[in-house]
C-alpha cells in the first residue's frame, strides 16, 4: 500500500478529518480519528497536550491530543499509521473520453481500456483517474457528483455505468456529459453554476446518508474553500508557563489533584505511584516530576487547582494581552524557570525591551519574546462559506467517554509591539484617538454592525473597532517588513492581534504579537527576536510608501462600507499569506493607518 508523509502540524493547519489528500496514487479522503486506526491499541491520553486555558475556554473541557508518530507507535517510518479512503469514486479516462464508476472487483478500470494484470492494479488505475469534481453543501456534507442524475434522460430507466465526456479546452462550458443509452446530455458549465440536492453524506465518517435540505454545489476537489479548518490557538503564559505545569495538567494527574488532598511533593509521589501501578501513568512522568523541588511542586499544584481559567475567547485573549504587557513593564519581577536545567516556556528579558518615539510623538514599545509556546487545535471545519456554513466537529470520544480534539504544540519566538501605556499599567485603555473618515466609518460599524451588513461570528464583533483595524493593518505591514531582515519569509511569520475595548465608552487599547514557531525542540533560532535592537528600520520599512500602492488609484479610493470587509487593502499593500493572518485577510484599511500614523 502506498503511503504519504504528513507533518503533524500540517495535519492541524491544512488537513484533518474530511480533507482530500492528493497522493501519488490519486486522491484519498482523511477519515475521522475513530476510523483512522491510530488508537486501536493505544489510548489517546498517552498523546495528550495539556493546556487548561484552551480546554476550559474554547473546548468545553475536552482534551487535546497530538497525532502519534511512527516512532511513538513502534512502527517503521515507511508504514502507514493513519488509514485513508478512496474518494471520489467516479473516474475519467481521457484516452476514451469516458466518465465511469468502477464497482466490479475485476481487472478492468475504464470499460474501453484493455484489461490490467490484476484487480488490484485496476482499482489503483481507477483511483489515479479520479474525476476532479465533487459536490458539497454549507452544512459540511461531501459526496460524488450525481453524474447520472444531473442529466435529464429521455428514457425513464436510464442508469448507465459510464458516461461520455465530450469536448475539452479551458472552459467548463466547452464540456458536456452524455448518456450512452438515450443520448441526453448536460453542459458542465451549466451544471457547475446550478444548485443540486445534497445527499447528506460525510465520507470521512462512513457510508450513511441521513439526508440534507441544503442545496449542494459542484466544486473542484482541490478548491481552497472545499474545507476551511476551524482553528483555536492559545499562548502559554505565566504562571502556568513551565514544563512542571504541563505535567500536573495531564488528565490523570489533575484528576488526582482535584479528588485527593495533596499539598506537597511526598504526597504527590505516593499518589502517582498508584497510577503507575494501575497502568494509568508512564513512569517517566513521575521521574520528571521528582526532579523538582518541594517548593516548586507546591506552587505548581496551587496554580493548577486554584488558578483562574478563562471561560470565553475574549477572556483568554485578554489574559494573554495583559501577560505580555506585564512582562514588558519595567517594574515587573522576573519569572524564573521551575524546570531544572531547562528554560521556561514563556520568556521576556526586560533589559531588551525598547521604547521607540515615533514622528507624531507616540511611543511604540518593542518587546522581544525569546521563548514562547503555542497550542493550536483544530475544532472542526466548514465547507464553501467560512461565515454562513455550519461547522463540522473534529471531536473524538475515547472508551471512557472523554472528548478529544486534534492539536499540535509549537515552540518559537516572537516580537510584541504595543503603545507605551500612559499610566505604565498593563490593560490601560489609552490608544491615541483615531481620526478621519475611515476611523469614523469603522466605529459606526462597530456600534451598529447590522446596518453595515456585516457577517461574523459572535466573538468577532470587536474586529470592527477602528483600534483593531489599525493594529491589524499595522501588523501586516510589519510582517512584510520583517521578511526583508529576519530570514523568515512573510508566510512563516504569524500574527496575534490583541484589542481590549470598553463596551460602554468605546475606548480601547491594542497590540500585536508577531511570532514564528515550529513543532518539537526549543523552537526557532532567534532571528526574529534578534531584530529588536534594529527595529527602527523595520518600522520605517513598514510605513514607507504607505500612501502609495501599485494598484492605486483603485486601491486607495476603496472605502469601507455596507457589505464590505476591508477598506483600502490589496495584495500589493496590505494582504498577506493566509498562513500568517488569523483573520482571513479581513478588517484591513490602509487609509485608516495612513490618517493616524504614530
C-alpha positions in Angstrom: 0.0 0.0 0.0 1.3 3.4 -0.9 2.0 5.9 1.9 2.4 9.6 2.1 4.1 11.6 4.9 2.2 14.5 6.5 3.7 16.6 9.3 1.6 16.7 12.5 1.4 20.5 12.3 0.3 20.2 8.7 -2.5 17.9 9.7 -3.9 20.6 12.0 -3.4 23.7 9.8 -4.2 22.2 6.4 -5.7 18.7 6.5 -7.6 16.9 9.2 -10.8 14.7 9.0 -12.8 15.4 5.9 -9.9 16.7 3.9 -8.9 15.3 0.5 -5.3 14.3 0.4 -3.7 14.3 -3.1 -1.4 11.4 -3.3 0.8 9.8 -5.9 -1.8 7.1 -6.5 -4.7 9.6 -6.6 -6.9 11.4 -4.1 -7.9 9.9 -0.7 -10.1 11.3 2.0 -8.9 11.5 5.6 -11.4 9.8 7.9 -12.3 10.8 11.4 -10.0 9.8 14.2 -12.2 7.0 15.4 -11.8 5.3 11.9 -8.1 6.1 11.5 -6.8 3.1 13.3 -4.4 5.3 15.3 -5.9 4.3 18.7 -6.8 0.7 18.1 -4.0 -0.4 20.5 -3.1 2.8 22.3 -5.0 5.3 24.5 -5.4 9.0 23.5 -4.3 10.1 26.9 -0.8 8.8 26.1 -0.5 11.6 23.5 -2.1 14.4 25.5 -1.2 18.0 25.0 -2.0 20.0 28.2 -3.4 23.5 28.1 -6.1 24.1 30.7 -6.9 27.6 29.5 -7.6 26.5 26.0 -9.5 23.4 27.1 -11.8 25.3 29.5 -12.4 28.4 27.5 -13.0 27.0 24.0 -13.3 23.2 24.1 -15.8 22.7 26.9 -13.3 20.8 28.9 -12.3 18.4 26.1 -8.7 17.2 25.9 -6.2 17.9 23.3 -4.2 15.1 21.6 -1.3 15.1 19.2 -1.1 12.7 16.4 1.5 10.0 17.3 4.5 9.5 15.1 5.6 6.2 13.7 8.4 6.1 16.2 6.0 6.5 19.2 3.9 3.7 17.9 6.9 1.5 17.3 6.3 1.3 13.6 8.9 1.7 10.7 8.9 5.1 9.0 7.6 3.6 5.8 4.5 2.1 7.5 1.1 3.7 7.1 -0.4 4.5 10.5 -3.4 6.6 9.5 -5.9 4.8 7.2 -7.5 6.8 4.4 -10.3 6.1 2.0 -10.7 6.3 -1.8 -12.6 9.4 -2.8 -14.1 10.4 -5.2 -15.4 7.1 -6.7 -16.0 8.3 -10.2 -13.1 8.3 -12.7 -12.3 9.9 -16.0 -10.4 8.1 -18.8 -9.1 10.9 -21.0 -8.0 8.4 -23.7 -11.5 7.2 -24.4 -13.4 10.2 -23.0 -15.4 8.0 -20.6 -16.6 9.0 -17.1 -17.0 5.7 -15.2 -17.7 4.4 -11.8 -15.8 1.2 -11.0 -17.8 -1.1 -8.8 -16.8 -4.6 -10.0 -13.9 -6.4 -8.4 -12.3 -7.4 -11.7 -9.2 -6.4 -13.6 -10.8 -3.6 -15.6 -10.9 0.1 -14.8 -12.1 2.0 -17.8 -14.7 -0.1 -19.7 -13.0 0.6 -23.1 -9.4 0.2 -21.9 -7.5 -3.2 -22.1 -7.7 -5.4 -19.1 -5.0 -4.8 -16.4 -2.7 -7.5 -14.9 -4.9 -8.0 -11.8 -7.8 -6.5 -9.9 -5.6 -4.5 -7.6 -3.9 -2.7 -10.4 -7.4 -2.0 -11.8 -8.5 -0.3 -8.6 -5.3 1.7 -8.5 -5.9 2.8 -12.1 -9.4 3.9 -11.3 -8.1 5.9 -8.3 -5.4 7.6 -10.3 -8.1 8.6 -12.9 -10.4 10.1 -10.2 -12.5 13.0 -11.5 -11.6 16.4 -10.2 -15.2 17.5 -9.4 -17.2 16.7 -6.3 -20.3 18.3 -4.6 -20.5 19.9 -1.2 -23.0 21.9 0.9 -22.7 24.6 3.6 -23.5 22.0 6.3 -20.3 20.2 5.6 -21.6 17.3 3.5 -19.4 16.0 0.7 -20.2 13.4 -2.0 -19.5 12.4 -5.6 -21.4 14.4 -8.1 -24.6 12.5 -9.2 -23.3 12.4 -12.7 -26.2 10.2 -14.0 -28.8 12.3 -12.1 -27.7 15.7 -13.5 -28.7 14.6 -17.0 -32.4 14.9 -18.0 -32.7 11.4 -19.6 -35.0 10.7 -22.4 -35.9 7.2 -21.0 -37.2 6.6 -17.5 -34.9 3.6 -16.9 -31.6 5.1 -17.9 -28.9 4.1 -15.3 -25.6 3.7 -17.3 -22.4 2.6 -15.5 -20.4 5.1 -17.6 -21.0 8.4 -19.5 -19.4 10.1 -22.4 -17.1 13.1 -21.7 -17.5 15.3 -24.7 -15.4 18.3 -25.6 -12.5 19.9 -23.7 -10.5 23.1 -23.5 -10.0 25.7 -20.8 -13.7 26.4 -20.1 -16.3 24.2 -18.4 -18.9 25.4 -20.9 -17.0 23.5 -23.6 -17.5 20.2 -21.9 -20.7 18.1 -21.8 -21.6 14.8 -20.2 -23.7 12.5 -22.4 -25.7 9.4 -21.6 -24.6 6.4 -23.9 -28.1 4.9 -23.7 -30.5 7.8 -24.6 -28.1 10.4 -25.9 -29.2 13.1 -23.5 -26.5 15.4 -22.2 -25.7 18.2 -19.7 -23.3 21.1 -20.2 -20.8 21.1 -17.4 -20.7 24.8 -17.2 -24.4 24.9 -16.6 -24.2 22.1 -14.1 -21.4 23.9 -12.3 -23.4 27.0 -11.8 -26.6 25.3 -10.6 -27.6 24.1 -7.1 -28.2 20.4 -6.6 -29.9 18.2 -4.0 -27.5 17.3 -1.2 -27.1 13.6 -0.2 -26.2 14.4 3.4 -23.0 12.3 3.2 -19.9 12.6 5.4 -17.5 10.3 3.6 -14.9 10.6 6.4 -17.5 9.1 8.8 -18.6 6.2 6.7 -21.4 5.4 4.2 -24.7 6.6 5.9 -26.5 9.4 4.1 -29.1 10.8 6.6 -30.3 13.4 4.1 -30.0 17.2 4.0 -32.3 20.1 3.0 -29.5 22.4 2.0 -28.5 22.8 -1.7 -25.1 21.5 -2.8 -22.7 22.9 -5.4 -20.3 21.2 -7.8 -16.8 22.2 -6.9 -13.3 21.2 -7.7 -11.8 18.8 -5.2 -8.7 21.0 -4.8 -10.6 24.2 -4.1 -9.4 26.2 -1.1 -13.0 26.6 0.2 -13.9 22.9 0.0 -12.6 22.5 3.5 -11.9 25.5 5.7 -10.4 24.4 9.1 -11.6 25.9 12.3 -8.5 26.6 14.4 -8.2 27.8 18.0 -4.8 28.8 19.5 -3.6 29.8 22.9 -0.3 31.1 24.2 1.3 29.6 27.3 1.6 32.5 29.8 2.7 32.8 33.5 2.1 31.5 36.0 1.4 28.2 34.1 4.4 28.6 31.8 6.7 25.7 32.9 7.1 22.1 32.0 6.1 21.2 35.5 2.7 22.8 35.0 2.3 20.8 31.8 2.8 17.5 33.7 0.4 18.4 36.5 -2.2 19.4 34.0 -2.3 15.9 32.5 -5.8 14.4 32.7 -4.9 11.6 35.1 -2.6 13.7 37.3 -5.0 16.6 37.6 -7.9 14.2 38.4 -5.8 13.1 41.4 -5.1 16.7 42.5 -8.8 17.6 42.4 -10.0 14.5 44.2 -7.3 13.9 46.9 -5.8 16.2 49.5 -2.3 16.6 48.1 -0.2 19.5 49.4 3.4 18.6 48.9 5.9 16.5 46.9 5.8 13.4 49.1 2.0 13.1 48.9 2.0 13.6 45.2 4.7 10.9 44.6 2.7 8.4 46.6 -0.5 9.1 44.6 1.3 8.9 41.2 2.9 5.6 42.1 -0.6 4.2 42.4 -1.4 5.4 38.9 1.7 3.8 37.6 0.8 0.5 39.3 -2.6 0.6 37.7 -1.2 1.3 34.2 -2.6 4.8 34.0 0.6 6.8 34.0 4.1 6.4 32.5 6.9 6.1 35.0 8.9 8.8 33.1 6.4 11.4 34.2 7.0 10.6 37.8 10.7 10.7 37.4 10.5 14.2 35.8 8.2 15.5 38.5 10.5 14.2 41.2 13.4 16.3 39.8 11.6 19.4 41.0 11.9 20.9 44.5 9.1 20.7 47.0 8.5 24.4 46.9 8.2 24.4 43.1 5.7 21.5 43.2 3.6 23.2 46.0 3.4 26.4 43.9 2.5 24.5 40.7 -0.2 22.4 42.5 -1.7 25.6 43.7 -1.7 27.2 40.2 -3.2 24.0 38.7 -6.0 23.8 41.3 -6.8 27.4 42.2 -5.7 29.5 39.2 -8.4 31.3 37.3 -9.3 29.9 33.9 -11.0 31.9 31.1 -14.5 30.9 30.0 -14.6 32.8 26.7 -12.3 33.5 23.8 -12.3 37.2 24.7 -11.2 36.5 28.3 -8.5 34.1 27.0 -7.1 36.8 24.6 -7.3 39.4 27.3 -5.3 37.3 29.7 -2.6 36.9 27.1 -2.6 40.6 26.3 -2.2 41.6 29.9 0.5 38.9 30.4 2.6 40.3 27.5 2.1 43.9 28.7 3.0 42.9 32.3 6.1 41.1 31.1 7.2 44.2 29.3 6.6 46.6 32.2 9.8 47.8 33.9 8.5 47.2 37.4 7.5 43.6 36.9 9.7 41.0 38.7 11.5 38.3 36.6 9.8 34.9 36.1 12.4 32.2 36.9 12.2 28.7 35.4 10.9 26.0 37.7 12.3 23.3 35.4 15.8 22.2 36.4 18.2 22.6 33.6 15.5 23.8 31.1 14.2 27.2 30.0 10.7 28.4 30.7 8.1 28.2 28.0 7.5 31.9 28.2 10.5 34.3 28.5 10.9 38.0 28.2 14.2 39.7 29.1 13.1 43.2 30.2 16.5 44.8 29.6 16.0 44.1 25.9 12.6 45.9 25.8 12.8 49.1 23.7 10.6 52.2 23.6 10.7 54.0 20.2 9.4 57.5 19.9 7.6 58.0 16.6 7.4 61.2 14.4 4.0 62.2 15.8 5.1 61.8 19.4 3.6 58.4 20.2 5.8 55.7 21.7 5.9 52.2 20.4 7.2 49.6 22.8 9.0 46.7 21.2 9.3 43.6 23.4 11.3 40.5 22.3 9.6 37.3 23.4 12.6 35.0 23.4 10.7 31.8 24.1 7.0 31.1 23.7 4.7 28.0 23.4 1.6 27.9 21.3 -1.0 25.2 21.3 -3.1 25.0 18.2 -6.3 22.9 18.0 -8.5 22.1 15.0 -12.0 22.0 16.4 -13.7 21.3 13.0 -14.1 22.6 9.5 -16.6 24.4 7.2 -17.3 23.9 3.6 -17.9 26.6 0.8 -18.5 29.6 3.1 -16.4 30.4 6.2 -19.2 32.5 7.7 -22.5 31.0 6.6 -21.5 27.4 6.7 -22.2 25.2 9.8 -19.0 23.8 11.3 -18.5 20.0 11.4 -16.8 18.9 14.6 -13.4 17.0 14.6 -14.2 15.6 18.0 -13.1 12.1 19.1 -14.5 10.2 22.0 -12.5 7.6 23.8 -13.7 4.4 25.6 -14.2 6.4 28.9 -16.4 9.0 27.2 -13.8 11.7 27.2 -13.8 14.1 24.3 -10.6 15.0 22.4 -9.6 17.4 19.7 -6.5 17.0 17.5 -3.9 19.6 18.2 -0.2 20.5 18.0 2.3 22.0 20.3 4.6 24.7 18.8 7.7 26.4 20.3 9.3 29.5 19.0 10.0 33.2 19.5 8.3 36.5 18.7 8.1 40.3 19.0 5.3 42.0 20.9 4.5 45.6 19.8 2.2 47.9 21.7 1.9 51.5 22.7 3.5 52.5 26.0 0.6 52.9 28.4 0.3 56.5 29.7 0.0 55.3 33.3 2.5 52.4 32.8 -0.1 49.8 33.8 -1.0 46.8 31.8 -4.5 46.8 30.5 -5.0 50.6 30.4 -7.3 51.8 27.5 -5.3 54.6 26.1 -4.8 54.2 22.4 -4.4 57.6 20.9 -7.6 59.0 19.3 -8.1 57.8 15.7 -9.3 60.5 13.4 -10.5 60.7 9.8 -13.4 59.4 7.8 -12.2 55.8 7.7 -11.9 55.6 11.5 -15.4 57.1 11.9 -16.9 54.6 9.5 -15.3 51.6 11.2 -16.5 52.9 14.6 -20.1 53.3 13.3 -19.9 49.7 12.0 -18.7 48.5 15.5 -21.7 50.3 17.1 -24.3 49.0 14.6 -22.9 46.1 12.5 -26.3 45.2 11.2 -26.6 48.5 9.4 -23.3 47.7 7.6 -24.5 44.2 6.6 -21.6 42.6 8.4 -21.5 38.8 8.7 -19.4 37.5 11.5 -19.3 35.0 14.4 -20.5 36.4 17.7 -17.0 36.7 19.2 -15.7 38.7 16.2 -17.6 41.9 16.6 -14.7 43.7 18.2 -12.8 43.2 15.0 -14.9 46.0 13.5 -13.4 48.5 16.1 -11.0 51.0 14.4 -8.3 50.3 17.0 -8.4 46.6 15.9 -8.3 47.6 12.3 -5.4 49.9 13.0 -3.3 47.2 14.7 -4.3 44.6 12.2 -3.2 46.7 9.2 0.0 47.7 11.0 0.7 44.0 11.7 0.5 43.1 8.1 2.9 45.9 7.1 5.3 44.8 9.9 5.2 41.2 8.7 6.2 42.2 5.2 8.9 44.4 6.6 10.3 41.6 8.8 10.6 39.3 5.9 13.3 41.6 4.5 15.6 41.3 7.5 14.6 38.3 9.7 15.5 35.5 7.3 11.9 34.2 7.5 9.5 34.5 4.7 6.3 36.5 5.3 4.4 33.2 5.1 6.4 31.9 8.1 5.6 34.7 10.5 2.2 34.6 12.2 0.3 37.3 13.9 -1.8 37.5 17.0 -3.7 40.8 17.3 -5.0 41.9 20.7 -7.6 44.5 21.5 -9.2 45.5 24.8 -12.4 47.5 24.4 -14.6 49.2 27.0 -18.0 48.2 25.6 -19.7 51.3 27.2 -17.3 54.1 26.2 -15.7 52.5 23.1 -12.2 53.3 24.4 -9.6 50.7 23.5 -6.0 49.6 23.5 -4.3 47.1 21.4 -1.1 45.4 20.4 0.2 42.6 18.2 2.5 39.6 18.7 4.4 38.6 15.6 5.9 35.1 16.1 7.3 32.1 14.4 7.0 28.7 15.8 7.6 25.1 14.9 6.8 21.7 16.5 9.3 20.0 18.7 12.6 21.0 20.3 13.1 24.5 21.6 11.7 26.3 18.5 13.4 28.6 16.2 16.9 30.1 16.1 16.3 33.6 17.4 16.3 35.5 14.1 13.1 37.3 14.9 13.8 38.5 18.5 17.3 39.5 17.4 15.9 42.2 15.2 14.6 44.2 18.2 17.9 46.3 18.6 17.3 47.5 15.0 13.6 47.7 15.0 13.6 51.3 13.8 14.5 50.1 10.4 11.6 47.5 10.4 9.1 50.2 11.4 10.5 52.6 8.8 10.1 49.9 6.1 6.5 49.2 7.3 5.5 52.9 6.9 7.5 53.5 3.8 5.3 54.2 0.7 2.2 53.7 2.8 0.5 56.4 0.8 1.2 54.7 -2.5 0.2 51.3 -3.9 0.8 49.8 -7.3 -2.9 49.3 -7.6 -3.7 52.9 -7.0 -6.0 54.8 -7.7 -8.3 51.8 -7.5 -7.0 50.6 -4.1 -6.6 54.0 -2.5 -10.1 55.1 -3.4 -11.7 52.0 -1.9 -13.7 52.8 1.2 -15.2 50.5 3.8 -18.9 50.4 3.9 -22.0 48.2 4.0 -21.4 44.6 2.8 -17.6 45.1 2.7 -14.9 43.5 4.9 -12.0 45.8 4.1 -11.3 49.4 3.2 -8.2 50.2 1.1 -6.3 46.9 1.0 -4.9 44.6 -1.7 -2.1 42.1 -2.1 0.3 44.9 -3.1 -0.1 46.8 0.1 -1.9 45.1 3.0 -2.9 41.5 2.3 -0.6 38.7 3.3 -0.4 34.9 3.2 -3.3 33.0 4.7 -0.9 31.1 6.8 0.1 34.3 8.6 -3.2 36.1 9.0 -5.6 34.6 11.6 -8.5 36.8 10.4 -8.7 35.6 6.7 -7.3 38.9 5.5 -10.4 40.8 6.6 -10.7 44.0 8.7 -7.9 45.9 7.0 -7.7 49.6 5.9 -4.6 51.3 4.7 -6.3 54.7 4.7 -7.1 54.3 8.4 -3.4 53.7 9.2 -2.3 56.5 6.9 -4.6 59.0 8.6 -3.3 58.0 12.1 0.4 57.5 11.9 2.0 57.1 15.3 
